Amino acid sequence: MIERHLKKGSVFISNGNSSVYLVNGIIDSWPEMFAEVPTPIIVKATLLPFRNVIISDELGSSFPIRFGRNVKMELKNIYLTAKAQRDYY
């Protein structure tokens, strides 16, 4: 899931284990690809480690699902906890 977009990349949270990743696109940024879609967004994407960053092949697809307040707050808390502990990739 994409929780938010930052200048350095987009914050992805893994559905399986709640790992947090800062991901960059190869050509376009994730905000450019999903400009009209509000976050959080469920996406299917391939993440690839490249040097000291994580990139994506940009062949991601989104799913038309809207989230309620509780899910949004939970995702935000996962991100803020990882940020405070510097526990993101």
mmCIF file as gemmi writes it, N, C-alpha and C atoms, coordinates in Angstrom:
data_model
loop_
_atom_site.group_PDB
_atom_site.id
_atom_site.type_symbol
_atom_site.label_atom_id
_atom_site.label_alt_id
_atom_site.label_comp_id
_atom_site.label_asym_id
_atom_site.label_entity_id
_atom_site.label_seq_id
_atom_site.pdbx_PDB_ins_code
_atom_site.Cartn_x
_atom_site.Cartn_y
_atom_site.Cartn_z
_atom_site.occupancy
_atom_site.B_iso_or_equiv
_atom_site.pdbx_formal_charge
_atom_site.auth_seq_id
_atom_site.auth_asym_id
_atom_site.pdbx_PDB_model_num
ATOM 1 N N . MET Axp A 1 ? 0.839 -1.169 0 1 0 ? 1 A 1
ATOM 2 C CA . MET Axp A 1 ? 0 0 0 1 0 ? 1 A 1
ATOM 3 C C . MET Axp A 1 ? 0.884 1.232 0 1 0 ? 1 A 1
ATOM 4 N N . ILE Axp A 2 ? 0.462 2.246 -0.712 1 0 ? 2 A 1
ATOM 5 C CA . ILE Axp A 2 ? 1.166 3.533 -0.653 1 0 ? 2 A 1
ATOM 6 C C . ILE Axp A 2 ? 0.46 4.368 0.409 1 0 ? 2 A 1
ATOM 7 N N . GLU Axp A 3 ? 1.193 4.729 1.458 1 0 ? 3 A 1
ATOM 8 C CA . GLU Axp A 3 ? 0.606 5.499 2.554 1 0 ? 3 A 1
ATOM 9 C C . GLU Axp A 3 ? 0.669 6.996 2.283 1 0 ? 3 A 1
ATOM 10 N N . ARG Axp A 4 ? 1.774 7.44 1.709 1 0 ? 4 A 1
ATOM 11 C CA . ARG Axp A 4 ? 1.945 8.872 1.407 1 0 ? 4 A 1
ATOM 12 C C . ARG Axp A 4 ? 3.082 9.045 0.426 1 0 ? 4 A 1
ATOM 13 N N . HIS Axp A 5 ? 3.152 10.239 -0.148 1 0 ? 5 A 1
ATOM 14 C CA . HIS Axp A 5 ? 4.228 10.592 -1.064 1 0 ? 5 A 1
ATOM 15 C C . HIS Axp A 5 ? 5.105 11.648 -0.391 1 0 ? 5 A 1
ATOM 16 N N . LEU Axp A 6 ? 6.414 11.455 -0.47 1 0 ? 6 A 1
ATOM 17 C CA . LEU Axp A 6 ? 7.387 12.404 0.061 1 0 ? 6 A 1
ATOM 18 C C . LEU Axp A 6 ? 8.285 12.876 -1.073 1 0 ? 6 A 1
ATOM 19 N N . LYS Axp A 7 ? 9.107 13.88 -0.824 1 0 ? 7 A 1
ATOM 20 C CA . LYS Axp A 7 ? 10.043 14.347 -1.849 1 0 ? 7 A 1
ATOM 21 C C . LYS Axp A 7 ? 11.05 13.272 -2.231 1 0 ? 7 A 1
ATOM 22 N N . LYS Axp A 8 ? 11.456 12.454 -1.263 1 0 ? 8 A 1
ATOM 23 C CA . LYS Axp A 8 ? 12.468 11.42 -1.513 1 0 ? 8 A 1
ATOM 24 C C . LYS Axp A 8 ? 11.893 10.149 -2.11 1 0 ? 8 A 1
ATOM 25 N N . GLY Axp A 9 ? 10.582 10.016 -2.155 1 0 ? 9 A 1
ATOM 26 C CA . GLY Axp A 9 ? 9.94 8.815 -2.686 1 0 ? 9 A 1
ATOM 27 C C . GLY Axp A 9 ? 8.585 8.612 -2.044 1 0 ? 9 A 1
ATOM 28 N N . SER Axp A 10 ? 7.963 7.501 -2.361 1 0 ? 10 A 1
ATOM 29 C CA . SER Axp A 10 ? 6.652 7.181 -1.8 1 0 ? 10 A 1
ATOM 30 C C . SER Axp A 10 ? 6.804 6.123 -0.711 1 0 ? 10 A 1
ATOM 31 N N . VAL Axp A 11 ? 5.996 6.241 0.333 1 0 ? 11 A 1
ATOM 32 C CA . VAL Axp A 11 ? 6.053 5.33 1.472 1 0 ? 11 A 1
ATOM 33 C C . VAL Axp A 11 ? 5.132 4.145 1.183 1 0 ? 11 A 1
ATOM 34 N N . PHE Axp A 12 ? 5.74 2.973 1.045 1 0 ? 12 A 1
ATOM 35 C CA . PHE Axp A 12 ? 5 1.73 0.828 1 0 ? 12 A 1
ATOM 36 C C . PHE Axp A 12 ? 4.976 0.957 2.14 1 0 ? 12 A 1
ATOM 37 N N . ILE Axp A 13 ? 3.831 0.364 2.453 1 0 ? 13 A 1
ATOM 38 C CA . ILE Axp A 13 ? 3.711 -0.501 3.62 1 0 ? 13 A 1
ATOM 39 C C . ILE Axp A 13 ? 3.29 -1.869 3.108 1 0 ? 13 A 1
ATOM 40 N N . SER Axp A 14 ? 4.081 -2.872 3.451 1 0 ? 14 A 1
ATOM 41 C CA . SER Axp A 14 ? 3.813 -4.239 3.022 1 0 ? 14 A 1
ATOM 42 C C . SER Axp A 14 ? 2.559 -4.769 3.692 1 0 ? 14 A 1
ATOM 43 N N . ASN Axp A 15 ? 1.738 -5.428 2.922 1 0 ? 15 A 1
ATOM 44 C CA . ASN Axp A 15 ? 0.505 -5.995 3.454 1 0 ? 15 A 1
ATOM 45 C C . ASN Axp A 15 ? 0.783 -7.17 4.38 1 0 ? 15 A 1
ATOM 46 N N . GLY Axp A 16 ? 1.825 -7.926 4.115 1 0 ? 16 A 1
ATOM 47 C CA . GLY Axp A 16 ? 2.092 -9.132 4.885 1 0 ? 16 A 1
ATOM 48 C C . GLY Axp A 16 ? 2.655 -8.9 6.265 1 0 ? 16 A 1
ATOM 49 N N . ASN Axp A 17 ? 3.676 -8.054 6.376 1 0 ? 17 A 1
ATOM 50 C CA . ASN Axp A 17 ? 4.357 -7.913 7.667 1 0 ? 17 A 1
ATOM 51 C C . ASN Axp A 17 ? 4.51 -6.467 8.125 1 0 ? 17 A 1
ATOM 52 N N . SER Axp A 18 ? 3.83 -5.545 7.489 1 0 ? 18 A 1
ATOM 53 C CA . SER Axp A 18 ? 3.849 -4.122 7.85 1 0 ? 18 A 1
ATOM 54 C C . SER Axp A 18 ? 5.232 -3.489 7.757 1 0 ? 18 A 1
ATOM 55 N N . SER Axp A 19 ? 6.105 -4.036 6.904 1 0 ? 19 A 1
ATOM 56 C CA . SER Axp A 19 ? 7.397 -3.4 6.661 1 0 ? 19 A 1
ATOM 57 C C . SER Axp A 19 ? 7.172 -2.109 5.881 1 0 ? 19 A 1
ATOM 58 N N . VAL Axp A 20 ? 8.015 -1.119 6.149 1 0 ? 20 A 1
ATOM 59 C CA . VAL Axp A 20 ? 7.877 0.191 5.509 1 0 ? 20 A 1
ATOM 60 C C . VAL Axp A 20 ? 9.053 0.403 4.567 1 0 ? 20 A 1
ATOM 61 N N . TYR Axp A 21 ? 8.75 0.827 3.336 1 0 ? 21 A 1
ATOM 62 C CA . TYR Axp A 21 ? 9.768 1.042 2.308 1 0 ? 21 A 1
ATOM 63 C C . TYR Axp A 21 ? 9.59 2.428 1.706 1 0 ? 21 A 1
ATOM 64 N N . LEU Axp A 22 ? 10.686 3.082 1.41 1 0 ? 22 A 1
ATOM 65 C CA . LEU Axp A 22 ? 10.672 4.334 0.667 1 0 ? 22 A 1
ATOM 66 C C . LEU Axp A 22 ? 11.062 3.987 -0.763 1 0 ? 22 A 1
ATOM 67 N N . VAL Axp A 23 ? 10.135 4.163 -1.714 1 0 ? 23 A 1
ATOM 68 C CA . VAL Axp A 23 ? 10.297 3.646 -3.062 1 0 ? 23 A 1
ATOM 69 C C . VAL Axp A 23 ? 10.304 4.789 -4.081 1 0 ? 23 A 1
ATOM 70 N N . ASN Axp A 24 ? 11.218 4.685 -5.041 1 0 ? 24 A 1
ATOM 71 C CA . ASN Axp A 24 ? 11.298 5.641 -6.149 1 0 ? 24 A 1
ATOM 72 C C . ASN Axp A 24 ? 10.934 4.941 -7.445 1 0 ? 24 A 1
ATOM 73 N N . GLY Axp A 25 ? 10.384 5.686 -8.389 1 0 ? 25 A 1
ATOM 74 C CA . GLY Axp A 25 ? 10.131 5.147 -9.715 1 0 ? 25 A 1
ATOM 75 C C . GLY Axp A 25 ? 11.382 5.273 -10.563 1 0 ? 25 A 1
ATOM 76 N N . ILE Axp A 26 ? 11.456 4.514 -11.628 1 0 ? 26 A 1
ATOM 77 C CA . ILE Axp A 26 ? 12.622 4.587 -12.509 1 0 ? 26 A 1
ATOM 78 C C . ILE Axp A 26 ? 12.552 5.837 -13.384 1 0 ? 26 A 1
ATOM 79 N N . ILE Axp A 27 ? 11.397 6.063 -13.998 1 0 ? 27 A 1
ATOM 80 C CA . ILE Axp A 27 ? 11.237 7.211 -14.895 1 0 ? 27 A 1
ATOM 81 C C . ILE Axp A 27 ? 10.309 8.254 -14.282 1 0 ? 27 A 1
ATOM 82 N N . ASP Axp A 28 ? 9.11 7.839 -13.933 1 0 ? 28 A 1
ATOM 83 C CA . ASP Axp A 28 ? 8.129 8.742 -13.32 1 0 ? 28 A 1
ATOM 84 C C . ASP Axp A 28 ? 8.039 8.449 -11.825 1 0 ? 28 A 1
ATOM 85 N N . SER Axp A 29 ? 7.612 9.46 -11.08 1 0 ? 29 A 1
ATOM 86 C CA . SER Axp A 29 ? 7.415 9.243 -9.65 1 0 ? 29 A 1
ATOM 87 C C . SER Axp A 29 ? 6.019 8.652 -9.426 1 0 ? 29 A 1
ATOM 88 N N . TRP Axp A 30 ? 5.829 8.039 -8.276 1 0 ? 30 A 1
ATOM 89 C CA . TRP Axp A 30 ? 4.524 7.473 -7.955 1 0 ? 30 A 1
ATOM 90 C C . TRP Axp A 30 ? 3.442 8.536 -7.879 1 0 ? 30 A 1
ATOM 91 N N . PRO Axp A 31 ? 3.7 9.748 -7.358 1 0 ? 31 A 1
ATOM 92 C CA . PRO Axp A 31 ? 2.646 10.774 -7.37 1 0 ? 31 A 1
ATOM 93 C C . PRO Axp A 31 ? 2.211 11.144 -8.793 1 0 ? 31 A 1
ATOM 94 N N . GLU Axp A 32 ? 3.145 11.097 -9.737 1 0 ? 32 A 1
ATOM 95 C CA . GLU Axp A 32 ? 2.778 11.388 -11.125 1 0 ? 32 A 1
ATOM 96 C C . GLU Axp A 32 ? 1.902 10.281 -11.705 1 0 ? 32 A 1
ATOM 97 N N . MET Axp A 33 ? 2.195 9.045 -11.357 1 0 ? 33 A 1
ATOM 98 C CA . MET Axp A 33 ? 1.437 7.922 -11.907 1 0 ? 33 A 1
ATOM 99 C C . MET Axp A 33 ? 0.03 7.837 -11.314 1 0 ? 33 A 1
ATOM 100 N N . PHE Axp A 34 ? -0.108 8.218 -10.039 1 0 ? 34 A 1
ATOM 101 C CA . PHE Axp A 34 ? -1.405 8.133 -9.368 1 0 ? 34 A 1
ATOM 102 C C . PHE Axp A 34 ? -1.834 9.501 -8.862 1 0 ? 34 A 1
ATOM 103 N N . ALA Axp A 35 ? -1.727 10.507 -9.719 1 0 ? 35 A 1
ATOM 104 C CA . ALA Axp A 35 ? -2.015 11.887 -9.328 1 0 ? 35 A 1
ATOM 105 C C . ALA Axp A 35 ? -3.463 12.091 -8.888 1 0 ? 35 A 1
ATOM 106 N N . GLU Axp A 36 ? -4.388 11.404 -9.487 1 0 ? 36 A 1
ATOM 107 C CA . GLU Axp A 36 ? -5.8 11.603 -9.192 1 0 ? 36 A 1
ATOM 108 C C . GLU Axp A 36 ? -6.324 10.697 -8.074 1 0 ? 36 A 1
ATOM 109 N N . VAL Axp A 37 ? -5.491 9.816 -7.563 1 0 ? 37 A 1
ATOM 110 C CA . VAL Axp A 37 ? -5.938 8.841 -6.568 1 0 ? 37 A 1
ATOM 111 C C . VAL Axp A 37 ? -5.453 9.28 -5.186 1 0 ? 37 A 1
ATOM 112 N N . PRO Axp A 38 ? -6.381 9.463 -4.224 1 0 ? 38 A 1
ATOM 113 C CA . PRO Axp A 38 ? -5.95 9.853 -2.879 1 0 ? 38 A 1
ATOM 114 C C . PRO Axp A 38 ? -5.301 8.684 -2.141 1 0 ? 38 A 1
ATOM 115 N N . THR Axp A 39 ? -4.332 8.99 -1.304 1 0 ? 39 A 1
ATOM 116 C CA . THR Axp A 39 ? -3.689 7.957 -0.499 1 0 ? 39 A 1
ATOM 117 C C . THR Axp A 39 ? -4.519 7.688 0.738 1 0 ? 39 A 1
ATOM 118 N N . PRO Axp A 40 ? -4.432 6.504 1.299 1 0 ? 40 A 1
ATOM 119 C CA . PRO Axp A 40 ? -3.631 5.361 0.905 1 0 ? 40 A 1
ATOM 120 C C . PRO Axp A 40 ? -4.21 4.652 -0.312 1 0 ? 40 A 1
ATOM 121 N N . ILE Axp A 41 ? -3.308 3.976 -1.041 1 0 ? 41 A 1
ATOM 122 C CA . ILE Axp A 41 ? -3.67 3.282 -2.266 1 0 ? 41 A 1
ATOM 123 C C . ILE Axp A 41 ? -3.151 1.846 -2.168 1 0 ? 41 A 1
ATOM 124 N N . ILE Axp A 42 ? -3.989 0.891 -2.526 1 0 ? 42 A 1
ATOM 125 C CA . ILE Axp A 42 ? -3.503 -0.48 -2.653 1 0 ? 42 A 1
ATOM 126 C C . ILE Axp A 42 ? -2.933 -0.621 -4.055 1 0 ? 42 A 1
ATOM 127 N N . VAL Axp A 43 ? -1.685 -1.051 -4.14 1 0 ? 43 A 1
ATOM 128 C CA . VAL Axp A 43 ? -1.043 -1.249 -5.435 1 0 ? 43 A 1
ATOM 129 C C . VAL Axp A 43 ? -0.386 -2.619 -5.483 1 0 ? 43 A 1
ATOM 130 N N . LYS Axp A 44 ? -0.28 -3.118 -6.681 1 0 ? 44 A 1
ATOM 131 C CA . LYS Axp A 44 ? 0.506 -4.327 -6.919 1 0 ? 44 A 1
ATOM 132 C C . LYS Axp A 44 ? 1.719 -3.866 -7.699 1 0 ? 44 A 1
ATOM 133 N N . ALA Axp A 45 ? 2.894 -4.041 -7.123 1 0 ? 45 A 1
ATOM 134 C CA . ALA Axp A 45 ? 4.12 -3.533 -7.731 1 0 ? 45 A 1
ATOM 135 C C . ALA Axp A 45 ? 5.288 -4.438 -7.386 1 0 ? 45 A 1
ATOM 136 N N . THR Axp A 46 ? 6.294 -4.396 -8.234 1 0 ? 46 A 1
ATOM 137 C CA . THR Axp A 46 ? 7.535 -5.117 -7.987 1 0 ? 46 A 1
ATOM 138 C C . THR Axp A 46 ? 8.569 -4.13 -7.47 1 0 ? 46 A 1
ATOM 139 N N . LEU Axp A 47 ? 9.102 -4.398 -6.284 1 0 ? 47 A 1
ATOM 140 C CA . LEU Axp A 47 ? 10.119 -3.527 -5.692 1 0 ? 47 A 1
ATOM 141 C C . LEU Axp A 47 ? 11.48 -4.17 -5.895 1 0 ? 47 A 1
ATOM 142 N N . LEU Axp A 48 ? 12.433 -3.342 -6.304 1 0 ? 48 A 1
ATOM 143 C CA . LEU Axp A 48 ? 13.765 -3.838 -6.629 1 0 ? 48 A 1
ATOM 144 C C . LEU Axp A 48 ? 14.82 -3.037 -5.871 1 0 ? 48 A 1
ATOM 145 N N . PRO Axp A 49 ? 15.732 -3.707 -5.152 1 0 ? 49 A 1
ATOM 146 C CA . PRO Axp A 49 ? 16.832 -2.975 -4.528 1 0 ? 49 A 1
ATOM 147 C C . PRO Axp A 49 ? 17.827 -2.54 -5.596 1 0 ? 49 A 1
ATOM 148 N N . PHE Axp A 50 ? 18.253 -1.29 -5.542 1 0 ? 50 A 1
ATOM 149 C CA . PHE Axp A 50 ? 19.222 -0.769 -6.497 1 0 ? 50 A 1
ATOM 150 C C . PHE Axp A 50 ? 20.145 0.183 -5.761 1 0 ? 50 A 1
ATOM 151 N N . ARG Axp A 51 ? 21.384 -0.21 -5.62 1 0 ? 51 A 1
ATOM 152 C CA . ARG Axp A 51 ? 22.374 0.544 -4.84 1 0 ? 51 A 1
ATOM 153 C C . ARG Axp A 51 ? 21.832 0.797 -3.445 1 0 ? 51 A 1
ATOM 154 N N . ASN Axp A 52 ? 21.657 2.055 -3.051 1 0 ? 52 A 1
ATOM 155 C CA . ASN Axp A 52 ? 21.188 2.343 -1.697 1 0 ? 52 A 1
ATOM 156 C C . ASN Axp A 52 ? 19.717 2.737 -1.645 1 0 ? 52 A 1
ATOM 157 N N . VAL Axp A 53 ? 18.957 2.463 -2.698 1 0 ? 53 A 1
ATOM 158 C CA . VAL Axp A 53 ? 17.538 2.821 -2.724 1 0 ? 53 A 1
ATOM 159 C C . VAL Axp A 53 ? 16.709 1.632 -3.198 1 0 ? 53 A 1
ATOM 160 N N . ILE Axp A 54 ? 15.416 1.762 -3.043 1 0 ? 54 A 1
ATOM 161 C CA . ILE Axp A 54 ? 14.485 0.772 -3.578 1 0 ? 54 A 1
ATOM 162 C C . ILE Axp A 54 ? 13.731 1.448 -4.707 1 0 ? 54 A 1
ATOM 163 N N . ILE Axp A 55 ? 13.707 0.785 -5.833 1 0 ? 55 A 1
ATOM 164 C CA . ILE Axp A 55 ? 13.003 1.323 -6.996 1 0 ? 55 A 1
ATOM 165 C C . ILE Axp A 55 ? 11.903 0.349 -7.401 1 0 ? 55 A 1
ATOM 166 N N . SER Axp A 56 ? 11.083 0.807 -8.315 1 0 ? 56 A 1
ATOM 167 C CA . SER Axp A 56 ? 10.031 -0.042 -8.849 1 0 ? 56 A 1
ATOM 168 C C . SER Axp A 56 ? 10.089 0.007 -10.358 1 0 ? 56 A 1
ATOM 169 N N . ASP Axp A 57 ? 9.645 -1.062 -10.979 1 0 ? 57 A 1
ATOM 170 C CA . ASP Axp A 57 ? 9.649 -1.105 -12.436 1 0 ? 57 A 1
ATOM 171 C C . ASP Axp A 57 ? 8.514 -0.278 -13.038 1 0 ? 57 A 1
ATOM 172 N N . GLU Axp A 58 ? 7.685 0.325 -12.201 1 0 ? 58 A 1
ATOM 173 C CA . GLU Axp A 58 ? 6.587 1.208 -12.602 1 0 ? 58 A 1
ATOM 174 C C . GLU Axp A 58 ? 5.48 0.491 -13.36 1 0 ? 58 A 1
ATOM 175 N N . LEU Axp A 59 ? 5.424 -0.805 -13.258 1 0 ? 59 A 1
ATOM 176 C CA . LEU Axp A 59 ? 4.33 -1.543 -13.872 1 0 ? 59 A 1
ATOM 177 C C . LEU Axp A 59 ? 3.257 -1.838 -12.837 1 0 ? 59 A 1
ATOM 178 N N . GLY Axp A 60 ? 3.153 -0.979 -11.854 1 0 ? 60 A 1
ATOM 179 C CA . GLY Axp A 60 ? 2.193 -1.175 -10.779 1 0 ? 60 A 1
ATOM 180 C C . GLY Axp A 60 ? 0.771 -0.891 -11.224 1 0 ? 60 A 1
ATOM 181 N N . SER Axp A 61 ? -0.144 -1.528 -10.57 1 0 ? 61 A 1
ATOM 182 C CA . SER Axp A 61 ? -1.557 -1.261 -10.822 1 0 ? 61 A 1
ATOM 183 C C . SER Axp A 61 ? -2.235 -1.003 -9.485 1 0 ? 61 A 1
ATOM 184 N N . SER Axp A 62 ? -3.231 -0.141 -9.509 1 0 ? 62 A 1
ATOM 185 C CA . SER Axp A 62 ? -3.945 0.187 -8.276 1 0 ? 62 A 1
ATOM 186 C C . SER Axp A 62 ? -5.321 -0.466 -8.288 1 0 ? 62 A 1
ATOM 187 N N . PHE Axp A 63 ? -5.903 -0.538 -7.115 1 0 ? 63 A 1
ATOM 188 C CA . PHE Axp A 63 ? -7.222 -1.126 -6.962 1 0 ? 63 A 1
ATOM 189 C C . PHE Axp A 63 ? -8.171 -0.063 -6.44 1 0 ? 63 A 1
ATOM 190 N N . PRO Axp A 64 ? -9.37 0.034 -6.983 1 0 ? 64 A 1
ATOM 191 C CA . PRO Axp A 64 ? -10.308 1.11 -6.61 1 0 ? 64 A 1
ATOM 192 C C . PRO Axp A 64 ? -10.989 0.858 -5.261 1 0 ? 64 A 1
ATOM 193 N N . ILE Axp A 65 ? -10.229 0.991 -4.194 1 0 ? 65 A 1
ATOM 194 C CA . ILE Axp A 65 ? -10.756 0.76 -2.852 1 0 ? 65 A 1
ATOM 195 C C . ILE Axp A 65 ? -10.539 2.023 -2.028 1 0 ? 65 A 1
ATOM 196 N N . ARG Axp A 66 ? -11.56 2.451 -1.321 1 0 ? 66 A 1
ATOM 197 C CA . ARG Axp A 66 ? -11.461 3.598 -0.409 1 0 ? 66 A 1
ATOM 198 C C . ARG Axp A 66 ? -11.34 3.07 1.016 1 0 ? 66 A 1
ATOM 199 N N . PHE Axp A 67 ? -10.536 3.735 1.818 1 0 ? 67 A 1
ATOM 200 C CA . PHE Axp A 67 ? -10.3 3.305 3.188 1 0 ? 67 A 1
ATOM 201 C C . PHE Axp A 67 ? -11.016 4.215 4.168 1 0 ? 67 A 1
ATOM 202 N N . GLY Axp A 68 ? -11.449 3.626 5.269 1 0 ? 68 A 1
ATOM 203 C CA . GLY Axp A 68 ? -12.066 4.391 6.339 1 0 ? 68 A 1
ATOM 204 C C . GLY Axp A 68 ? -11.017 5.013 7.242 1 0 ? 68 A 1
ATOM 205 N N . ARG Axp A 69 ? -11.49 5.782 8.171 1 0 ? 69 A 1
ATOM 206 C CA . ARG Axp A 69 ? -10.612 6.531 9.072 1 0 ? 69 A 1
ATOM 207 C C . ARG Axp A 69 ? -9.705 5.611 9.893 1 0 ? 69 A 1
ATOM 208 N N . ASN Axp A 70 ? -10.231 4.485 10.377 1 0 ? 70 A 1
ATOM 209 C CA . ASN Axp A 70 ? -9.434 3.584 11.221 1 0 ? 70 A 1
ATOM 210 C C . ASN Axp A 70 ? -8.253 2.988 10.458 1 0 ? 70 A 1
ATOM 211 N N . VAL Axp A 71 ? -8.474 2.557 9.234 1 0 ? 71 A 1
ATOM 212 C CA . VAL Axp A 71 ? -7.387 1.987 8.428 1 0 ? 71 A 1
ATOM 213 C C . VAL Axp A 71 ? -6.356 3.064 8.109 1 0 ? 71 A 1
ATOM 214 N N . LYS Axp A 72 ? -6.816 4.25 7.749 1 0 ? 72 A 1
ATOM 215 C CA . LYS Axp A 72 ? -5.887 5.351 7.456 1 0 ? 72 A 1
ATOM 216 C C . LYS Axp A 72 ? -5.02 5.673 8.674 1 0 ? 72 A 1
ATOM 217 N N . MET Axp A 73 ? -5.637 5.716 9.854 1 0 ? 73 A 1
ATOM 218 C CA . MET Axp A 73 ? -4.877 6.007 11.075 1 0 ? 73 A 1
ATOM 219 C C . MET Axp A 73 ? -3.887 4.885 11.394 1 0 ? 73 A 1
ATOM 220 N N . GLU Axp A 74 ? -4.288 3.639 11.175 1 0 ? 74 A 1
ATOM 221 C CA . GLU Axp A 74 ? -3.379 2.525 11.437 1 0 ? 74 A 1
ATOM 222 C C . GLU Axp A 74 ? -2.167 2.583 10.515 1 0 ? 74 A 1
ATOM 223 N N . LEU Axp A 75 ? -2.389 2.848 9.238 1 0 ? 75 A 1
ATOM 224 C CA . LEU Axp A 75 ? -1.271 2.961 8.293 1 0 ? 75 A 1
ATOM 225 C C . LEU Axp A 75 ? -0.369 4.141 8.65 1 0 ? 75 A 1
ATOM 226 N N . LYS Axp A 76 ? -0.972 5.248 9.037 1 0 ? 76 A 1
ATOM 227 C CA . LYS Axp A 76 ? -0.191 6.418 9.444 1 0 ? 76 A 1
ATOM 228 C C . LYS Axp A 76 ? 0.663 6.09 10.669 1 0 ? 76 A 1
ATOM 229 N N . ASN Axp A 77 ? 0.086 5.374 11.634 1 0 ? 77 A 1
ATOM 230 C CA . ASN Axp A 77 ? 0.833 5 12.838 1 0 ? 77 A 1
ATOM 231 C C . ASN Axp A 77 ? 1.978 4.044 12.519 1 0 ? 77 A 1
ATOM 232 N N . ILE Axp A 78 ? 1.762 3.118 11.59 1 0 ? 78 A 1
ATOM 233 C CA . ILE Axp A 78 ? 2.838 2.209 11.174 1 0 ? 78 A 1
ATOM 234 C C . ILE Axp A 78 ? 3.99 3.025 10.583 1 0 ? 78 A 1
ATOM 235 N N . TYR Axp A 79 ? 3.665 3.982 9.714 1 0 ? 79 A 1
ATOM 236 C CA . TYR Axp A 79 ? 4.702 4.827 9.1 1 0 ? 79 A 1
ATOM 237 C C . TYR Axp A 79 ? 5.42 5.664 10.157 1 0 ? 79 A 1
ATOM 238 N N . LEU Axp A 80 ? 4.664 6.337 11.024 1 0 ? 80 A 1
ATOM 239 C CA . LEU Axp A 80 ? 5.287 7.217 12.019 1 0 ? 80 A 1
ATOM 240 C C . LEU Axp A 80 ? 6.152 6.434 13.004 1 0 ? 80 A 1
ATOM 241 N N . THR Axp A 81 ? 5.74 5.234 13.367 1 0 ? 81 A 1
ATOM 242 C CA . THR Axp A 81 ? 6.548 4.382 14.242 1 0 ? 81 A 1
ATOM 243 C C . THR Axp A 81 ? 7.852 3.989 13.556 1 0 ? 81 A 1
ATOM 244 N N . ALA Axp A 82 ? 7.759 3.572 12.286 1 0 ? 82 A 1
ATOM 245 C CA . ALA Axp A 82 ? 8.962 3.21 11.541 1 0 ? 82 A 1
ATOM 246 C C . ALA Axp A 82 ? 9.88 4.412 11.371 1 0 ? 82 A 1
ATOM 247 N N . LYS Axp A 83 ? 9.304 5.578 11.138 1 0 ? 83 A 1
ATOM 248 C CA . LYS Axp A 83 ? 10.101 6.794 10.97 1 0 ? 83 A 1
ATOM 249 C C . LYS Axp A 83 ? 10.818 7.145 12.276 1 0 ? 83 A 1
ATOM 250 N N . ALA Axp A 84 ? 10.124 7.056 13.384 1 0 ? 84 A 1
ATOM 251 C CA . ALA Axp A 84 ? 10.722 7.383 14.688 1 0 ? 84 A 1
ATOM 252 C C . ALA Axp A 84 ? 11.841 6.417 15.046 1 0 ? 84 A 1
ATOM 253 N N . GLN Axp A 85 ? 11.674 5.153 14.666 1 0 ? 85 A 1
ATOM 254 C CA . GLN Axp A 85 ? 12.682 4.144 14.981 1 0 ? 85 A 1
ATOM 255 C C . GLN Axp A 85 ? 13.696 3.995 13.846 1 0 ? 85 A 1
ATOM 256 N N . ARG Axp A 86 ? 13.521 4.779 12.792 1 0 ? 86 A 1
ATOM 257 C CA . ARG Axp A 86 ? 14.354 4.676 11.587 1 0 ? 86 A 1
ATOM 258 C C . ARG Axp A 86 ? 14.383 3.22 11.09 1 0 ? 86 A 1
ATOM 259 N N . ASP Axp A 87 ? 13.193 2.622 11.108 1 0 ? 87 A 1
ATOM 260 C CA . ASP Axp A 87 ? 13.035 1.229 10.739 1 0 ? 87 A 1
ATOM 261 C C . ASP Axp A 87 ? 12.297 1.112 9.398 1 0 ? 87 A 1
ATOM 262 N N . TYR Axp A 88 ? 12.854 1.744 8.388 1 0 ? 88 A 1
ATOM 263 C CA . TYR Axp A 88 ? 12.296 1.616 7.05 1 0 ? 88 A 1
ATOM 264 C C . TYR Axp A 88 ? 13.433 1.479 6.074 1 0 ? 88 A 1
ATOM 265 N N . TYR Axp A 89 ? 13.124 0.983 4.907 1 0 ? 89 A 1
ATOM 266 C CA . TYR Axp A 89 ? 14.162 0.637 3.933 1 0 ? 89 A 1
ATOM 267 C C . TYR Axp A 89 ? 14.125 1.575 2.751 1 0 ? 89 A 1
